[in-house]
Amino acid sequence: MPSPEALRGFRPLLRNTTYARIPRKSTPIHVSWRRSICTDCFRTLRAQRRGCEYALAPRIATNFAPAGLISAGGRRGYAQEAQAILSERQDESSQSEQSTPMKEYDLRVDSGRLRDDPHQRGIIQDLEDLHTMLASYEQPPVQQPTLESLQPPKKSLFSMFSSSKSSKAALPSISESLPKGLYMYGDVGSGKTMLMDLFYDTLPSNVTKKTRIHFHAFMQGIHKDLHKMKMLHGNEVDAIPYVAANIAQAASVLCFDEFQCTDVADAMILRRLIESLMAHGTVIVTTSNRHPDDLYKNGIQRESFIPAINLLKSRLKVLNLDSQTDYRKIPRPPSGVYHHPLDGAANTHAERWFRFMGDHENDPPHSASHTVWGREIEVPKASGRCAWFGFDEIIGRATGAADYLELMRNYDAFIITDVPGMNHKSRDLARRFITFIDAIYESRAKLVLTTAVPLTSLFLSVTELKEAVDSSSKTSSHPAPSSGDADISDVMRNLMDDLGMNMNMLKNSSIFSGDEERFAFARALSRLSEMGSREWVERGMGLDEKGGKKEAEGWKKVRSRWREDSM
């Protein structure tokens, strides 16, 4: 008996076929009814008895009835062949239906459902880049924590004299191969739901485990599962790793609508929950009404929520959906000026900012050359007042402060790509890069980076950071704040707190050759943080909300005076 799928495959064959006219003959047809046959087989048999070679002739050439499907003597296996054709058709249709966010956006624009918006198209390019990375991504097997690992360590007499340790279970580290997720924020009507629809509906076919849920409903489910675990195993059990593992088991891609934090109970667990999900290989994409820095603002014990904010900003690409246009009518890129890691979206990030800060219409991208003390400085790509270098092309060569000052006279913005993480073996590169950062900061220029590691790991590897903490703890178990803290901005202090370090730790560590180098390291990170702020980037760009062309021209005059004073 043919399956229902085979019967459905039959119908196109019947609809797209016509029967040849058969001259009537008086010869009777004798059919053995001891064995039942299908109607088409009976008609084929009758036509063959009357001398027609092909009983069924397709009206048009179709994929459903290839040549030779029905031939003389082919009375068996018809249903099986129809089933095979149906499977082939499904495979072809699944391949042709593979869509991407950009293709779907173009279709909606062409059909008139959406209006083409350059700013929105730039955001969809970020969705496209993540789609491409997910197409080759495979989530590692989720390791379920054991109940013993979730229990607090047993107390003993000696534990009273030993240093206190956290009773929370240790979380696995986040893999470097995990694609960087997205955090899209904007006001009502900025297109958050439409963009999430585009991304979720066009996820690659290899992503078979995916979940989309409103964040409020998600957190209600989390608290319910945590409550169940504590009811079963006691209040002392650390249930977050267990609950996160179950979620990761069900979703390699997790999409949140309307990410927010208004409850102190949510604020206390979000950092470890998100970190656990990422450690198990779950890619997170979310929308929100607020920038991560504005989450849980003025909330109770907000300082406990700061690590969660830093985690979101470092592990997700933050995109601003609110379109902002300068007087040249070029949309401002939605993401910040710093991007890591060096993944498929890194080049898109650099290209987008190069177009925004350059002048492609009046000065198309080209190479340039400048002379300093008889030596030539080659600029691989320049447009208007923006220069683009690879890290090795500007820092990897024998360049110094004089070269950087000459570049500051000719350019207002710099794109530096492929910045590696530096350690004690590449201390010369680190010093040269710090000098370059100082020159940019003092001339009030813009800086865009694509880096292999987060900013906090630019000049110190993870191993060196641990050594700095260990060496400091040996010197003093409770390091007191030093006077050097006054030289570090609030942003820098947050970064250092996230590392479990402070200036006293840095000064007590042995990874720097002297106090001046320690201070230069902290100052460089502080300046990078300030140059990455929205105020620094938008200053002098002539955005409509800030005064347009008049604001841009006024900033040029002010900056030129500062530059003259510093040189």
C-alpha positions as CSV (number, residue, x, y, z in Angstrom):
1,M,0.0,0.0,0.0
2,P,1.6,3.3,-1.0
3,S,2.3,5.9,1.7
4,P,0.3,9.2,1.8
5,E,3.5,11.0,0.7
6,A,3.7,8.7,-2.3
7,L,0.1,9.3,-3.2
8,R,0.7,13.1,-3.0
9,G,3.6,12.6,-5.4
10,F,1.2,10.8,-7.7
11,R,-1.1,13.8,-8.2
12,P,1.4,16.0,-10.2
13,L,2.0,13.0,-12.4
14,L,-1.7,12.7,-13.2
15,R,-2.2,16.4,-13.6
16,N,0.7,16.9,-16.0
17,T,0.0,13.9,-18.2
18,T,-2.3,13.4,-21.2
19,Y,-3.4,10.1,-22.7
20,A,-2.6,9.3,-26.4
21,R,-5.7,8.7,-28.6
22,I,-6.0,5.0,-29.1
23,P,-7.9,3.7,-32.1
24,R,-10.7,1.4,-31.1
25,K,-10.3,-2.2,-31.9
26,S,-12.7,-5.0,-31.5
27,T,-10.1,-7.2,-29.8
28,P,-11.3,-7.8,-26.2
29,I,-8.8,-7.3,-23.3
30,H,-8.5,-10.1,-20.9
31,V,-7.2,-9.1,-17.5
32,S,-6.6,-11.5,-14.6
33,W,-8.4,-10.0,-11.6
34,R,-6.8,-12.4,-9.2
35,R,-4.3,-9.7,-8.5
36,S,-5.3,-6.0,-8.2
37,I,-3.4,-3.3,-10.1
38,C,-3.7,0.5,-10.0
39,T,-5.7,2.4,-12.6
40,D,-2.6,3.8,-14.5
41,C,-1.1,0.3,-14.7
42,F,-4.3,-1.0,-16.1
43,R,-4.4,1.8,-18.8
44,T,-0.8,1.2,-19.7
45,L,-1.5,-2.5,-20.0
46,R,-4.5,-1.8,-22.3
47,A,-2.6,0.5,-24.5
48,Q,0.3,-1.9,-24.9
49,R,-2.2,-4.6,-25.9
50,R,-3.4,-2.3,-28.6
51,G,0.1,-1.7,-29.9
52,C,0.9,1.7,-28.5
53,E,4.5,1.9,-27.3
54,Y,4.0,4.7,-24.8
55,A,0.6,4.9,-23.1
56,L,1.3,8.1,-21.1
57,A,2.8,11.2,-22.7
58,P,3.7,14.2,-20.6
59,R,2.2,17.5,-21.7
60,I,5.3,19.4,-20.7
61,A,8.7,18.4,-19.5
62,T,8.5,18.4,-15.7
63,N,10.6,17.2,-12.8
64,F,7.7,14.9,-11.8
65,A,7.7,12.7,-14.9
66,P,11.2,12.3,-16.3
67,A,11.7,10.5,-19.6
68,G,11.5,6.8,-19.4
69,L,9.5,6.7,-16.1
70,I,6.6,4.9,-17.8
71,S,7.8,2.5,-20.5
72,A,6.7,-0.7,-22.1
73,G,6.5,-3.4,-19.5
74,G,7.0,-1.0,-16.6
75,R,4.1,-2.1,-14.5
76,R,5.8,-2.5,-11.2
77,G,7.5,-0.1,-8.8
78,Y,5.5,2.9,-9.9
79,A,4.6,4.0,-6.4
80,Q,8.2,3.5,-5.3
81,E,9.5,5.7,-8.2
82,A,6.9,8.4,-7.3
83,Q,8.1,8.3,-3.7
84,A,11.7,8.8,-4.9
85,I,10.7,11.7,-7.1
86,L,8.9,13.3,-4.1
87,S,12.0,13.0,-1.9
88,E,14.1,14.5,-4.6
89,R,11.7,17.3,-5.1
90,Q,11.7,18.0,-1.3
91,D,15.5,18.1,-1.3
92,E,15.6,20.6,-4.2
93,S,13.0,22.8,-2.7
94,S,14.8,22.9,0.7
95,Q,18.0,24.0,-1.0
96,S,16.2,26.7,-3.0
97,E,14.4,27.9,0.1
98,Q,17.6,28.5,2.0
99,S,17.3,32.2,2.7
100,T,19.4,34.8,4.6
101,P,18.4,38.0,6.4
102,M,19.6,40.2,3.5
103,K,17.8,38.2,0.8
104,E,14.6,38.3,2.8
105,Y,15.0,42.0,3.4
106,D,15.5,42.6,-0.4
107,L,12.4,40.5,-1.2
108,R,10.3,42.6,1.2
109,V,11.7,45.8,-0.2
110,D,11.0,44.7,-3.8
111,S,7.5,43.7,-2.9
112,G,6.8,47.0,-1.3
113,R,6.3,45.6,2.2
114,L,9.3,47.6,3.5
115,R,11.0,50.8,2.6
116,D,14.7,50.6,1.9
117,D,16.6,52.3,4.7
118,P,20.4,52.5,4.5
119,H,20.7,52.5,8.3
120,Q,18.5,49.4,8.6
121,R,20.3,47.7,5.8
122,G,23.6,48.2,7.7
123,I,22.1,46.5,10.8
124,I,20.8,43.6,8.6
125,Q,24.4,43.2,7.4
126,D,25.3,42.4,11.0
127,L,22.5,39.8,11.0
128,E,23.9,38.4,7.8
129,D,27.4,38.1,9.2
130,L,26.1,36.2,12.2
131,H,24.0,34.0,9.9
132,T,27.1,33.1,7.9
133,M,29.0,32.2,11.1
134,L,26.1,30.0,12.4
135,A,26.0,28.1,9.1
136,S,29.4,26.5,10.0
137,Y,28.9,26.5,13.7
138,E,28.3,23.3,15.7
139,Q,27.4,23.5,19.4
140,P,29.7,21.3,21.5
141,P,28.0,18.6,23.6
142,V,26.5,20.0,26.7
143,Q,28.1,18.7,29.9
144,Q,25.5,18.3,32.6
145,P,26.9,19.2,36.0
146,T,26.6,16.5,38.7
147,L,24.6,17.1,41.8
148,E,27.8,16.8,43.9
149,S,29.4,19.7,42.1
150,L,26.4,21.9,42.9
151,Q,26.5,21.2,46.6
152,P,28.5,23.6,48.8
153,P,31.8,22.3,50.2
154,K,31.4,20.5,53.6
155,K,32.5,22.5,56.6
156,S,35.2,21.3,58.9
157,L,37.2,22.5,61.8
158,F,40.1,23.6,59.5
159,S,37.7,25.6,57.2
160,M,37.3,28.1,60.1
161,F,41.0,29.1,59.7
162,S,41.3,28.8,55.9
163,S,40.5,31.6,53.5
164,S,36.8,31.7,52.6
165,K,35.9,30.6,49.1
166,S,32.7,31.0,47.2
167,S,30.2,28.2,47.6
168,K,29.1,28.6,44.0
169,A,30.0,25.9,41.5
170,A,32.8,26.9,39.1
171,L,31.6,27.6,35.5
172,P,33.4,26.3,32.4
173,S,35.2,29.0,30.3
174,I,33.5,30.4,27.2
175,S,35.0,29.0,24.1
176,E,36.8,31.3,21.6
177,S,34.9,29.6,18.8
178,L,31.5,30.8,20.0
179,P,30.0,33.2,17.5
180,K,29.5,36.7,19.0
181,G,25.8,37.3,19.5
182,L,23.9,40.6,19.1
183,Y,22.2,43.1,21.4
184,M,19.9,45.3,19.4
185,Y,18.4,48.3,21.3
186,G,16.2,51.2,20.2
187,D,13.0,53.1,20.9
188,V,9.5,52.0,20.1
189,G,9.0,51.7,16.3
190,S,12.7,51.3,15.5
191,G,12.1,47.8,14.0
192,K,13.2,45.5,16.7
193,T,10.5,42.9,16.1
194,M,10.9,43.0,12.3
195,L,14.7,42.5,12.6
196,M,14.3,39.6,15.0
197,D,11.7,38.0,12.7
198,L,14.2,38.3,9.8
199,F,17.0,36.7,11.8
200,Y,15.0,33.9,13.4
201,D,13.0,32.9,10.3
202,T,16.1,32.6,8.2
203,L,18.4,30.7,10.6
204,P,20.6,28.2,8.7
205,S,19.2,24.6,8.3
206,N,22.0,23.2,10.5
207,V,20.6,25.1,13.5
208,T,18.0,22.6,14.6
209,K,17.7,23.7,18.2
210,K,16.5,27.2,18.5
211,T,14.2,29.1,20.9
212,R,12.6,32.6,20.7
213,I,10.9,33.9,23.9
214,H,10.0,37.1,25.6
215,F,12.6,37.8,28.2
216,H,10.1,38.3,31.0
217,A,8.5,34.9,30.3
218,F,12.0,33.4,30.2
219,M,13.0,34.7,33.6
220,Q,9.7,33.5,35.1
221,G,10.6,30.0,33.9
222,I,14.1,30.3,35.3
223,H,12.9,31.2,38.8
224,K,10.4,28.4,38.7
225,D,13.1,25.8,37.7
226,L,15.4,27.2,40.4
227,H,12.7,26.9,43.0
228,K,12.1,23.2,42.0
229,M,15.8,22.4,42.4
230,K,15.9,24.0,45.8
231,M,12.8,22.1,46.9
232,L,14.3,18.8,45.8
233,H,17.9,19.3,47.0
234,G,17.8,22.1,49.6
235,N,18.5,25.8,49.6
236,E,22.2,25.4,49.6
237,V,22.4,23.9,46.2
238,D,23.7,26.1,43.4
239,A,21.1,25.4,40.8
240,I,22.1,28.0,38.1
241,P,24.6,25.7,36.2
242,Y,22.1,22.9,36.2
243,V,19.2,25.0,34.8
244,A,21.5,26.7,32.3
245,A,22.7,23.3,31.0
246,N,19.1,22.2,30.4
247,I,18.4,25.4,28.4
248,A,21.5,25.0,26.4
249,Q,20.6,21.4,25.7
250,A,17.4,22.6,24.1
251,A,18.7,25.7,22.2
252,S,22.0,26.4,20.4
253,V,20.5,29.8,19.4
254,L,18.5,31.6,22.0
255,C,16.6,34.8,21.0
256,F,15.1,37.2,23.5
257,D,12.5,39.8,22.9
258,E,12.6,42.9,25.1
259,F,15.6,42.2,27.3
260,Q,15.2,44.1,30.6
261,C,16.0,43.9,34.3
262,T,13.6,45.5,36.8
263,D,13.8,43.0,39.6
264,V,16.6,42.6,42.1
265,A,16.1,38.8,41.9
266,D,16.9,38.8,38.2
267,A,19.9,41.1,38.7
268,M,21.5,38.7,41.2
269,I,21.5,35.7,38.8
270,L,21.8,37.1,35.3
271,R,25.6,37.3,35.1
272,R,26.1,33.6,36.0
273,L,23.1,32.5,34.0
274,I,24.2,34.2,30.7
275,E,27.8,33.1,31.3
276,S,26.7,29.5,31.8
277,L,24.7,29.5,28.6
278,M,27.6,30.9,26.6
279,A,30.0,28.4,28.2
280,H,27.7,25.6,26.9
281,G,27.9,27.0,23.4
282,T,24.5,28.9,23.2
283,V,24.5,31.9,20.9
284,I,22.4,34.8,22.3
285,V,20.6,37.4,20.2
286,T,18.3,39.9,22.0
287,T,16.4,43.1,21.5
288,S,15.9,45.8,24.2
289,N,14.7,49.3,24.7
290,R,17.9,50.3,26.5
291,H,21.6,50.3,26.1
292,P,23.3,47.8,28.4
293,D,24.7,50.7,30.5
294,D,21.1,51.8,31.2
295,L,19.8,48.4,32.4
296,Y,18.5,48.2,36.0
297,K,19.4,51.9,36.4
298,N,18.9,53.2,40.0
299,G,18.0,49.6,41.0
300,I,18.6,48.1,44.4
301,Q,22.2,46.8,44.7
302,R,22.9,47.8,41.2
303,E,26.7,47.3,41.8
304,S,26.0,43.6,41.8
305,F,24.5,43.9,38.3
306,I,27.6,45.7,36.8
307,P,29.4,42.4,35.9
308,A,26.3,41.3,33.9
309,I,26.4,44.6,32.0
310,N,30.1,44.1,31.3
311,L,29.5,40.6,30.1
312,L,26.8,41.7,27.7
313,K,29.0,44.4,26.2
314,S,32.0,42.2,25.8
315,R,30.3,39.0,24.5
316,L,27.5,40.6,22.4
317,K,27.8,43.1,19.6
318,V,25.7,46.2,20.7
319,L,23.7,47.8,17.9
320,N,21.8,51.0,18.1
321,L,18.6,50.8,16.0
322,D,17.7,54.5,16.2
323,S,18.8,56.0,12.9
324,Q,21.1,59.0,13.2
325,T,22.1,61.0,10.1
326,D,24.8,63.7,9.8
327,Y,24.7,66.7,7.5
328,R,26.3,64.5,4.7
329,K,23.3,62.2,5.0
330,I,25.5,59.1,5.8
331,P,24.0,56.9,8.5
332,R,26.1,56.4,11.6
333,P,27.1,52.8,12.1
334,P,24.9,51.1,14.7
335,S,27.7,49.4,16.6
336,G,30.5,50.9,18.8
337,V,34.0,51.7,17.4
338,Y,35.7,48.6,18.9
339,H,35.0,45.1,17.6
340,H,36.3,41.7,18.8
341,P,37.0,39.0,18.0
342,L,38.5,38.9,14.5
343,D,35.5,37.0,13.0
344,G,33.5,37.3,9.8
345,A,31.9,40.5,11.0
346,A,35.2,42.3,11.7
347,N,35.8,43.5,8.1
348,T,32.2,44.6,7.8
349,H,32.7,46.7,11.0
350,A,35.8,48.4,9.6
351,E,34.3,49.0,6.1
352,R,31.2,50.6,7.6
353,W,33.1,53.0,9.8
354,F,35.6,53.8,7.0
355,R,32.7,54.9,4.8
356,F,31.2,57.0,7.6
357,M,34.3,58.8,8.6
358,G,35.8,59.1,5.1
359,D,34.5,61.0,2.1
360,H,33.9,58.4,-0.6
361,E,32.0,60.7,-2.9
362,N,34.5,63.5,-3.2
363,D,37.7,61.4,-2.4
364,P,37.4,57.7,-3.3
365,P,39.6,55.3,-1.3
366,H,43.2,55.5,-2.4
367,S,46.7,54.9,-1.0
368,A,48.7,57.9,0.2
369,S,52.3,58.7,1.2
370,H,53.7,61.3,3.7
371,T,57.3,62.3,4.4
372,V,58.8,62.5,7.9
373,W,62.5,63.4,8.2
374,G,63.2,62.1,4.7
375,R,61.3,58.8,5.3
376,E,58.0,57.8,3.6
377,I,55.0,56.8,5.6
378,E,52.7,54.7,3.5
379,V,49.0,54.8,4.1
380,P,47.4,51.7,2.5
381,K,43.9,53.2,2.3
382,A,42.7,56.8,2.8
383,S,39.5,58.7,2.1
384,G,39.0,62.3,3.0
385,R,40.4,62.8,6.5
386,C,40.3,59.1,7.4
387,A,43.2,56.6,7.2
388,W,43.0,52.8,7.3
389,F,45.9,50.7,8.5
390,G,46.4,47.1,9.4
391,F,48.1,46.7,12.8
392,D,51.3,45.4,11.2
393,E,51.4,48.2,8.7
394,I,51.5,51.0,11.3
395,I,52.7,49.4,14.6
396,G,54.6,46.4,13.2
397,R,57.0,48.6,11.4
398,A,59.8,50.9,12.8
399,T,57.5,53.9,13.5
400,G,57.6,56.4,16.3
401,A,56.1,59.5,17.8
402,A,57.2,61.8,14.9
403,D,55.4,59.5,12.4
404,Y,52.3,59.5,14.4
405,L,52.2,63.3,14.8
406,E,52.6,63.7,11.1
407,L,49.6,61.5,10.5
408,M,47.6,63.5,13.1
409,R,48.2,66.6,11.0
410,N,46.7,65.0,7.9
411,Y,43.9,62.8,9.3
412,D,41.0,63.1,11.9
413,A,40.1,59.5,12.1
414,F,42.0,56.1,12.0
415,I,40.8,52.6,11.3
416,I,43.3,50.0,12.7
417,T,42.4,46.3,11.9
418,D,43.7,43.0,13.1
419,V,45.1,44.2,16.4
420,P,46.5,41.1,18.3
421,G,46.6,40.5,22.0
422,M,50.0,41.5,23.4
423,N,52.1,40.0,26.2
424,H,55.6,40.3,27.7
425,K,57.0,38.8,24.5
426,S,55.6,41.6,22.4
427,R,56.3,44.4,24.8
428,D,57.9,46.6,22.1
429,L,54.7,46.4,20.1
430,A,52.7,47.3,23.2
431,R,54.8,50.4,23.9
432,R,54.6,51.6,20.3
433,F,50.8,51.1,20.2
434,I,50.4,53.0,23.5
435,T,52.4,55.9,22.0
436,F,50.1,55.8,19.0
437,I,47.0,55.8,21.3
438,D,48.4,58.8,23.2
439,A,48.9,60.7,19.9
440,I,45.3,60.1,18.8
441,Y,43.9,61.0,22.2
442,E,45.8,64.3,22.5
443,S,44.8,65.4,19.0
444,R,41.2,64.5,19.7
445,A,41.0,62.2,16.7
446,K,38.6,59.2,16.2
447,L,39.8,55.6,16.5
448,V,38.2,52.4,15.2
449,L,39.7,49.0,16.1
450,T,39.1,45.4,15.3
451,T,40.9,43.3,17.9
452,A,41.5,39.6,18.6
453,V,40.9,40.0,22.3
454,P,38.8,42.4,24.5
455,L,40.3,45.8,25.4
456,T,41.1,44.6,29.0
457,S,43.4,41.9,27.5
458,L,45.1,44.0,24.9
459,F,48.4,44.4,26.8
460,L,48.2,41.4,29.2
461,S,47.4,37.8,28.4
462,V,45.0,35.8,30.6
463,T,48.0,34.1,32.2
464,E,49.7,37.4,33.0
465,L,46.5,38.8,34.5
466,K,46.3,35.8,36.8
467,E,50.0,36.2,37.7
468,A,49.3,39.9,38.5
469,V,46.5,39.0,40.8
470,D,48.5,36.2,42.5
471,S,51.6,38.3,43.0
472,S,49.5,41.1,44.5
473,S,47.7,38.8,46.9
474,K,51.0,37.5,48.2
475,T,52.1,41.0,48.9
476,S,48.9,41.9,50.7
477,S,45.8,39.9,51.2
478,H,43.7,43.0,51.3
479,P,45.4,45.6,49.0
480,A,44.5,49.1,50.0
481,P,43.5,51.7,47.4
482,S,46.6,53.6,46.3
483,S,47.0,57.1,45.1
484,G,47.3,55.8,41.5
485,D,43.6,55.2,41.5
486,A,43.0,58.9,41.2
487,D,44.5,58.8,37.7
488,I,42.0,56.2,36.5
489,S,38.6,57.2,35.2
490,D,35.4,55.6,36.4
491,V,35.1,53.6,33.2
492,M,38.6,52.2,33.7
493,R,37.9,51.3,37.3
494,N,34.9,49.3,36.1
495,L,37.1,47.4,33.7
496,M,39.7,46.7,36.4
497,D,37.0,45.6,38.8
498,D,35.8,43.1,36.3
499,L,39.3,41.7,36.2
500,G,39.5,41.5,39.9
501,M,42.4,43.9,39.9
502,N,43.2,47.5,40.9
503,M,46.2,49.8,40.5
504,N,47.8,48.4,43.7
505,M,47.8,44.9,42.1
506,L,49.4,46.2,39.0
507,K,52.1,48.0,40.9
508,N,52.9,45.0,43.0
509,S,53.1,42.7,40.0
510,S,56.3,41.8,38.2
511,I,55.1,41.9,34.7
512,F,56.0,45.5,34.2
513,S,59.5,46.9,34.1
514,G,58.8,50.0,36.2
515,D,56.1,52.3,37.6
516,E,56.1,54.4,34.4
517,E,55.2,51.4,32.3
518,R,52.5,50.4,34.7
519,F,51.0,53.8,34.6
520,A,51.2,53.9,30.7
521,F,49.3,50.6,30.6
522,A,46.5,51.8,32.8
523,R,46.4,55.2,31.0
524,A,46.1,53.6,27.6
525,L,43.1,51.5,28.7
526,S,41.5,54.5,30.2
527,R,41.9,56.6,27.1
528,L,40.7,53.7,24.9
529,S,37.6,53.6,27.0
530,E,37.0,57.3,26.7
531,M,37.6,57.3,22.9
532,G,35.0,54.5,22.6
533,S,32.3,56.6,24.2
534,R,29.3,57.9,22.2
535,E,30.2,61.5,23.1
536,W,33.7,61.2,21.8
537,V,32.7,59.5,18.5
538,E,29.8,61.8,17.7
539,R,31.6,65.0,18.6
540,G,32.3,67.1,15.4
541,M,30.5,64.6,13.1
542,G,27.7,67.1,12.3
543,L,24.8,65.0,13.5
544,D,21.4,66.7,12.9
545,E,20.5,66.5,16.6
546,K,23.7,68.2,17.6
547,G,23.6,71.1,15.2
548,G,24.5,69.6,11.8
549,K,27.1,71.3,9.6
550,K,27.5,74.3,12.0
551,E,28.6,72.0,14.8
552,A,31.0,70.2,12.5
553,E,32.7,73.4,11.4
554,G,32.9,74.7,14.9
555,W,34.6,71.5,16.1
556,K,37.2,71.8,13.4
557,K,38.3,75.2,14.7
558,V,38.4,74.0,18.3
559,R,40.4,70.8,17.4
560,S,42.9,72.7,15.3
561,R,43.7,75.0,18.2
562,W,44.1,72.0,20.6
563,R,46.3,70.3,18.0
564,E,48.6,73.3,17.7
565,D,48.9,73.6,21.4
566,S,49.9,69.9,21.8
567,M,52.5,70.0,19.0
